[in-house]
Amino acid sequence: MKKSRWVVYLFTSEDKTDILKIMEFRSVKDIEAVFDIPAQTISNCFHGLIKPRGILKNCMIFQSIKTL
């Protein structure tokens, strides 16, 4: 089983200076359910394959690995 989490920093604007909310998810599918964006789009944006679009312009997504 994976021991990682996805952390999403949601900012008030695209300049990413003021944090609105910090959220933690178990999977990209969970992020998909909250933001109503396809998991493939979220994953491609995270890996830098596409430019952020929509609400992803106001987000920073990190994958954190939990230590034992």
Biopython code that builds the backbone (N, CA, C, O; Angstrom):
import numpy as np
from Bio.PDB.StructureBuilder import StructureBuilder

atoms = [
    (1, "MET", "N", (0.835, -1.181, 0.000)),
    (1, "MET", "CA", (0.000, 0.000, 0.000)),
    (1, "MET", "C", (0.880, 1.245, 0.000)),
    (1, "MET", "O", (1.910, 1.288, 0.671)),
    (2, "LYS", "N", (0.471, 2.233, -0.743)),
    (2, "LYS", "CA", (1.232, 3.477, -0.814)),
    (2, "LYS", "C", (1.194, 4.220, 0.510)),
    (2, "LYS", "O", (0.178, 4.239, 1.205)),
    (3, "LYS", "N", (2.309, 4.823, 0.837)),
    (3, "LYS", "CA", (2.407, 5.593, 2.075)),
    (3, "LYS", "C", (2.558, 7.078, 1.761)),
    (3, "LYS", "O", (3.287, 7.788, 2.454)),
    (4, "SER", "N", (1.887, 7.541, 0.743)),
    (4, "SER", "CA", (2.019, 8.951, 0.381)),
    (4, "SER", "C", (0.665, 9.642, 0.411)),
    (4, "SER", "O", (-0.389, 9.007, 0.386)),
    (5, "ARG", "N", (0.733, 10.946, 0.465)),
    (5, "ARG", "CA", (-0.461, 11.799, 0.447)),
    (5, "ARG", "C", (-0.259, 12.878, -0.609)),
    (5, "ARG", "O", (0.869, 13.189, -0.990)),
    (6, "TRP", "N", (-1.346, 13.430, -1.064)),
    (6, "TRP", "CA", (-1.312, 14.563, -1.977)),
    (6, "TRP", "C", (-1.730, 15.796, -1.190)),
    (6, "TRP", "O", (-2.774, 15.800, -0.538)),
    (7, "VAL", "N", (-0.921, 16.831, -1.254)),
    (7, "VAL", "CA", (-1.206, 18.076, -0.541)),
    (7, "VAL", "C", (-1.481, 19.156, -1.580)),
    (7, "VAL", "O", (-0.680, 19.378, -2.487)),
    (8, "VAL", "N", (-2.616, 19.822, -1.436)),
    (8, "VAL", "CA", (-3.007, 20.888, -2.368)),
    (8, "VAL", "C", (-3.072, 22.204, -1.603)),
    (8, "VAL", "O", (-3.810, 22.342, -0.627)),
    (9, "TYR", "N", (-2.284, 23.163, -2.069)),
    (9, "TYR", "CA", (-2.343, 24.525, -1.540)),
    (9, "TYR", "C", (-3.233, 25.318, -2.484)),
    (9, "TYR", "O", (-2.915, 25.448, -3.666)),
    (10, "LEU", "N", (-4.330, 25.845, -1.990)),
    (10, "LEU", "CA", (-5.243, 26.649, -2.784)),
    (10, "LEU", "C", (-5.023, 28.115, -2.422)),
    (10, "LEU", "O", (-5.120, 28.500, -1.257)),
    (11, "PHE", "N", (-4.726, 28.924, -3.435)),
    (11, "PHE", "CA", (-4.424, 30.340, -3.242)),
    (11, "PHE", "C", (-5.610, 31.202, -3.655)),
    (11, "PHE", "O", (-6.503, 30.754, -4.375)),
    (12, "THR", "N", (-5.601, 32.456, -3.182)),
    (12, "THR", "CA", (-6.703, 33.368, -3.491)),
    (12, "THR", "C", (-6.655, 33.866, -4.924)),
    (12, "THR", "O", (-7.685, 34.256, -5.474)),
    (13, "SER", "N", (-5.464, 33.860, -5.548)),
    (13, "SER", "CA", (-5.339, 34.335, -6.926)),
    (13, "SER", "C", (-4.197, 33.602, -7.623)),
    (13, "SER", "O", (-3.488, 32.802, -7.013)),
    (14, "GLU", "N", (-4.036, 33.888, -8.906)),
    (14, "GLU", "CA", (-3.009, 33.226, -9.707)),
    (14, "GLU", "C", (-1.587, 33.617, -9.321)),
    (14, "GLU", "O", (-0.648, 32.890, -9.643)),
    (15, "ASP", "N", (-1.404, 34.750, -8.638)),
    (15, "ASP", "CA", (-0.046, 35.149, -8.260)),
    (15, "ASP", "C", (0.491, 34.335, -7.086)),
    (15, "ASP", "O", (1.677, 34.415, -6.765)),
    (16, "LYS", "N", (-0.378, 33.553, -6.443)),
    (16, "LYS", "CA", (-0.013, 32.596, -5.397)),
    (16, "LYS", "C", (0.743, 33.228, -4.226)),
    (16, "LYS", "O", (1.780, 32.721, -3.799)),
    (17, "THR", "N", (0.215, 34.333, -3.718)),
    (17, "THR", "CA", (0.844, 34.992, -2.578)),
    (17, "THR", "C", (0.089, 34.741, -1.273)),
    (17, "THR", "O", (0.710, 34.670, -0.213)),
    (18, "ASP", "N", (-1.228, 34.608, -1.328)),
    (18, "ASP", "CA", (-2.035, 34.403, -0.121)),
    (18, "ASP", "C", (-2.714, 33.036, -0.169)),
    (18, "ASP", "O", (-3.483, 32.743, -1.085)),
    (19, "ILE", "N", (-2.418, 32.203, 0.831)),
    (19, "ILE", "CA", (-3.011, 30.866, 0.894)),
    (19, "ILE", "C", (-4.445, 30.969, 1.416)),
    (19, "ILE", "O", (-4.702, 31.568, 2.460)),
    (20, "LEU", "N", (-5.356, 30.380, 0.676)),
    (20, "LEU", "CA", (-6.754, 30.325, 1.082)),
    (20, "LEU", "C", (-7.014, 29.080, 1.932)),
    (20, "LEU", "O", (-7.685, 29.145, 2.962)),
    (21, "LYS", "N", (-6.467, 27.936, 1.477)),
    (21, "LYS", "CA", (-6.734, 26.681, 2.166)),
    (21, "LYS", "C", (-5.654, 25.654, 1.815)),
    (21, "LYS", "O", (-5.123, 25.654, 0.704)),
    (22, "ILE", "N", (-5.342, 24.792, 2.763)),
    (22, "ILE", "CA", (-4.432, 23.671, 2.528)),
    (22, "ILE", "C", (-5.234, 22.399, 2.749)),
    (22, "ILE", "O", (-5.864, 22.220, 3.791)),
    (23, "MET", "N", (-5.201, 21.510, 1.748)),
    (23, "MET", "CA", (-5.979, 20.275, 1.835)),
    (23, "MET", "C", (-5.075, 19.071, 1.598)),
    (23, "MET", "O", (-4.099, 19.156, 0.851)),
    (24, "GLU", "N", (-5.398, 17.966, 2.225)),
    (24, "GLU", "CA", (-4.630, 16.738, 2.081)),
    (24, "GLU", "C", (-5.550, 15.642, 1.559)),
    (24, "GLU", "O", (-6.672, 15.478, 2.038)),
    (25, "PHE", "N", (-5.057, 14.883, 0.560)),
    (25, "PHE", "CA", (-5.858, 13.831, -0.061)),
    (25, "PHE", "C", (-5.060, 12.534, -0.112)),
    (25, "PHE", "O", (-3.830, 12.545, -0.082)),
    (26, "ARG", "N", (-5.773, 11.427, -0.189)),
    (26, "ARG", "CA", (-5.115, 10.120, -0.312)),
    (26, "ARG", "C", (-4.709, 9.811, -1.748)),
    (26, "ARG", "O", (-3.719, 9.116, -1.977)),
    (27, "SER", "N", (-5.461, 10.319, -2.709)),
    (27, "SER", "CA", (-5.177, 9.987, -4.111)),
    (27, "SER", "C", (-5.608, 11.119, -5.030)),
    (27, "SER", "O", (-6.304, 12.047, -4.619)),
    (28, "VAL", "N", (-5.180, 11.022, -6.273)),
    (28, "VAL", "CA", (-5.581, 12.003, -7.288)),
    (28, "VAL", "C", (-7.079, 11.887, -7.544)),
    (28, "VAL", "O", (-7.734, 12.876, -7.873)),
    (29, "LYS", "N", (-7.614, 10.694, -7.396)),
    (29, "LYS", "CA", (-9.066, 10.495, -7.564)),
    (29, "LYS", "C", (-9.851, 11.299, -6.520)),
    (29, "LYS", "O", (-10.938, 11.796, -6.813)),
    (30, "ASP", "N", (-9.313, 11.426, -5.319)),
    (30, "ASP", "CA", (-9.974, 12.229, -4.292)),
    (30, "ASP", "C", (-9.949, 13.707, -4.661)),
    (30, "ASP", "O", (-10.925, 14.425, -4.440)),
    (31, "ILE", "N", (-8.823, 14.162, -5.227)),
    (31, "ILE", "CA", (-8.730, 15.554, -5.689)),
    (31, "ILE", "C", (-9.738, 15.786, -6.805)),
    (31, "ILE", "O", (-10.395, 16.826, -6.855)),
    (32, "GLU", "N", (-9.855, 14.805, -7.701)),
    (32, "GLU", "CA", (-10.821, 14.880, -8.804)),
    (32, "GLU", "C", (-12.239, 15.082, -8.268)),
    (32, "GLU", "O", (-12.994, 15.891, -8.806)),
    (33, "ALA", "N", (-12.597, 14.360, -7.226)),
    (33, "ALA", "CA", (-13.949, 14.448, -6.671)),
    (33, "ALA", "C", (-14.235, 15.820, -6.077)),
    (33, "ALA", "O", (-15.356, 16.316, -6.185)),
    (34, "VAL", "N", (-13.247, 16.436, -5.455)),
    (34, "VAL", "CA", (-13.449, 17.733, -4.809)),
    (34, "VAL", "C", (-13.461, 18.873, -5.819)),
    (34, "VAL", "O", (-14.322, 19.750, -5.757)),
    (35, "PHE", "N", (-12.503, 18.863, -6.755)),
    (35, "PHE", "CA", (-12.367, 19.977, -7.687)),
    (35, "PHE", "C", (-13.124, 19.788, -8.995)),
    (35, "PHE", "O", (-13.187, 20.712, -9.806)),
    (36, "ASP", "N", (-13.701, 18.609, -9.215)),
    (36, "ASP", "CA", (-14.462, 18.310, -10.426)),
    (36, "ASP", "C", (-13.617, 18.537, -11.683)),
    (36, "ASP", "O", (-14.068, 19.139, -12.657)),
    (37, "ILE", "N", (-12.380, 18.036, -11.629)),
    (37, "ILE", "CA", (-11.441, 18.081, -12.755)),
    (37, "ILE", "C", (-10.983, 16.646, -12.971)),
    (37, "ILE", "O", (-10.715, 15.945, -11.995)),
    (38, "PRO", "N", (-10.884, 16.181, -14.226)),
    (38, "PRO", "CA", (-10.450, 14.798, -14.456)),
    (38, "PRO", "C", (-9.086, 14.500, -13.828)),
    (38, "PRO", "O", (-8.183, 15.336, -13.853)),
    (39, "ALA", "N", (-8.954, 13.301, -13.267)),
    (39, "ALA", "CA", (-7.708, 12.897, -12.614)),
    (39, "ALA", "C", (-6.524, 12.974, -13.588)),
    (39, "ALA", "O", (-5.412, 13.315, -13.187)),
    (40, "GLN", "N", (-6.761, 12.662, -14.844)),
    (40, "GLN", "CA", (-5.694, 12.713, -15.844)),
    (40, "GLN", "C", (-5.183, 14.146, -16.018)),
    (40, "GLN", "O", (-3.978, 14.354, -16.161)),
    (41, "THR", "N", (-6.064, 15.117, -16.008)),
    (41, "THR", "CA", (-5.666, 16.520, -16.122)),
    (41, "THR", "C", (-4.850, 16.945, -14.904)),
    (41, "THR", "O", (-3.842, 17.638, -15.045)),
    (42, "ILE", "N", (-5.272, 16.538, -13.723)),
    (42, "ILE", "CA", (-4.539, 16.866, -12.499)),
    (42, "ILE", "C", (-3.148, 16.244, -12.540)),
    (42, "ILE", "O", (-2.159, 16.909, -12.231)),
    (43, "SER", "N", (-3.070, 14.973, -12.920)),
    (43, "SER", "CA", (-1.795, 14.270, -12.993)),
    (43, "SER", "C", (-0.865, 14.897, -14.040)),
    (43, "SER", "O", (0.321, 15.097, -13.779)),
    (44, "ASN", "N", (-1.399, 15.201, -15.206)),
    (44, "ASN", "CA", (-0.584, 15.809, -16.261)),
    (44, "ASN", "C", (-0.065, 17.181, -15.844)),
    (44, "ASN", "O", (1.071, 17.533, -16.159)),
    (45, "CYS", "N", (-0.868, 17.942, -15.152)),
    (45, "CYS", "CA", (-0.452, 19.258, -14.656)),
    (45, "CYS", "C", (0.635, 19.092, -13.596)),
    (45, "CYS", "O", (1.622, 19.827, -13.605)),
    (46, "PHE", "N", (0.465, 18.141, -12.689)),
    (46, "PHE", "CA", (1.447, 17.885, -11.632)),
    (46, "PHE", "C", (2.804, 17.504, -12.230)),
    (46, "PHE", "O", (3.845, 17.941, -11.739)),
    (47, "HIS", "N", (2.791, 16.698, -13.277)),
    (47, "HIS", "CA", (4.029, 16.235, -13.900)),
    (47, "HIS", "C", (4.593, 17.221, -14.926)),
    (47, "HIS", "O", (5.633, 16.964, -15.532)),
    (48, "GLY", "N", (3.907, 18.345, -15.119)),
    (48, "GLY", "CA", (4.400, 19.376, -16.030)),
    (48, "GLY", "C", (4.178, 19.073, -17.498)),
    (48, "GLY", "O", (4.838, 19.657, -18.358)),
    (49, "LEU", "N", (3.259, 18.172, -17.796)),
    (49, "LEU", "CA", (2.988, 17.825, -19.187)),
    (49, "LEU", "C", (2.060, 18.824, -19.862)),
    (49, "LEU", "O", (2.081, 18.979, -21.083)),
    (50, "ILE", "N", (1.240, 19.504, -19.052)),
    (50, "ILE", "CA", (0.349, 20.540, -19.569)),
    (50, "ILE", "C", (0.429, 21.750, -18.645)),
    (50, "ILE", "O", (0.871, 21.649, -17.500)),
    (51, "LYS", "N", (-0.002, 22.881, -19.159)),
    (51, "LYS", "CA", (-0.066, 24.089, -18.337)),
    (51, "LYS", "C", (-1.314, 24.039, -17.469)),
    (51, "LYS", "O", (-2.334, 23.485, -17.879)),
    (52, "PRO", "N", (-1.239, 24.618, -16.266)),
    (52, "PRO", "CA", (-2.429, 24.652, -15.402)),
    (52, "PRO", "C", (-3.581, 25.386, -16.078)),
    (52, "PRO", "O", (-3.379, 26.365, -16.796)),
    (53, "ARG", "N", (-4.768, 24.902, -15.837)),
    (53, "ARG", "CA", (-5.967, 25.539, -16.392)),
    (53, "ARG", "C", (-7.055, 25.559, -15.338)),
    (53, "ARG", "O", (-7.080, 24.725, -14.433)),
    (54, "GLY", "N", (-7.938, 26.505, -15.464)),
    (54, "GLY", "CA", (-9.045, 26.616, -14.510)),
    (54, "GLY", "C", (-8.539, 26.855, -13.100)),
    (54, "GLY", "O", (-7.654, 27.681, -12.879)),
    (55, "ILE", "N", (-9.104, 26.129, -12.151)),
    (55, "ILE", "CA", (-8.724, 26.314, -10.750)),
    (55, "ILE", "C", (-7.290, 25.862, -10.478)),
    (55, "ILE", "O", (-6.693, 26.271, -9.482)),
    (56, "LEU", "N", (-6.739, 25.033, -11.340)),
    (56, "LEU", "CA", (-5.362, 24.584, -11.149)),
    (56, "LEU", "C", (-4.357, 25.731, -11.253)),
    (56, "LEU", "O", (-3.221, 25.610, -10.795)),
    (57, "LYS", "N", (-4.779, 26.843, -11.855)),
    (57, "LYS", "CA", (-3.918, 28.027, -11.902)),
    (57, "LYS", "C", (-3.727, 28.617, -10.506)),
    (57, "LYS", "O", (-2.731, 29.294, -10.251)),
    (58, "ASN", "N", (-4.665, 28.368, -9.611)),
    (58, "ASN", "CA", (-4.608, 28.902, -8.245)),
    (58, "ASN", "C", (-4.133, 27.861, -7.237)),
    (58, "ASN", "O", (-4.280, 28.059, -6.031)),
    (59, "CYS", "N", (-3.565, 26.753, -7.714)),
    (59, "CYS", "CA", (-3.165, 25.660, -6.831)),
    (59, "CYS", "C", (-1.702, 25.303, -7.010)),
    (59, "CYS", "O", (-1.103, 25.526, -8.062)),
    (60, "MET", "N", (-1.151, 24.743, -5.949)),
    (60, "MET", "CA", (0.139, 24.055, -6.005)),
    (60, "MET", "C", (-0.110, 22.675, -5.425)),
    (60, "MET", "O", (-0.688, 22.546, -4.345)),
    (61, "ILE", "N", (0.328, 21.632, -6.144)),
    (61, "ILE", "CA", (0.084, 20.271, -5.731)),
    (61, "ILE", "C", (1.418, 19.606, -5.430)),
    (61, "ILE", "O", (2.362, 19.689, -6.215)),
    (62, "PHE", "N", (1.477, 18.945, -4.278)),
    (62, "PHE", "CA", (2.680, 18.234, -3.868)),
    (62, "PHE", "C", (2.306, 16.817, -3.470)),
    (62, "PHE", "O", (1.199, 16.558, -2.999)),
    (63, "GLN", "N", (3.246, 15.908, -3.666)),
    (63, "GLN", "CA", (3.071, 14.560, -3.160)),
    (63, "GLN", "C", (4.037, 14.394, -1.998)),
    (63, "GLN", "O", (5.251, 14.510, -2.166)),
    (64, "SER", "N", (3.494, 14.123, -0.826)),
    (64, "SER", "CA", (4.341, 13.955, 0.353)),
    (64, "SER", "C", (4.412, 12.474, 0.701)),
    (64, "SER", "O", (3.410, 11.759, 0.660)),
    (65, "ILE", "N", (5.603, 12.037, 1.038)),
    (65, "ILE", "CA", (5.823, 10.645, 1.397)),
    (65, "ILE", "C", (5.956, 10.571, 2.903)),
    (65, "ILE", "O", (6.817, 11.221, 3.495)),
    (66, "LYS", "N", (5.108, 9.784, 3.511)),
    (66, "LYS", "CA", (5.121, 9.637, 4.957)),
    (66, "LYS", "C", (6.227, 8.662, 5.360)),
    (66, "LYS", "O", (6.402, 7.615, 4.736)),
    (67, "THR", "N", (6.955, 9.012, 6.389)),
    (67, "THR", "CA", (7.997, 8.125, 6.894)),
    (67, "THR", "C", (7.416, 7.179, 7.929)),
    (67, "THR", "O", (6.407, 7.479, 8.567)),
    (68, "LEU", "N", (8.055, 6.047, 8.085)),
    (68, "LEU", "CA", (7.563, 5.063, 9.061)),
    (68, "LEU", "C", (7.989, 5.413, 10.453)),
    (68, "LEU", "O", (7.663, 4.694, 11.398)),
]
sb = StructureBuilder()
sb.init_structure("model")
sb.init_model(0)
sb.init_chain("A")
sb.init_seg("    ")
for serial, (resi, resn, name, xyz) in enumerate(atoms, 1):
    if name == "N":
        sb.init_residue(resn, " ", resi, " ")
    sb.init_atom(name, np.array(xyz, "f"), 0.0, 1.0, " ", f" {name:<3s}", serial, name[0])
structure = sb.get_structure()
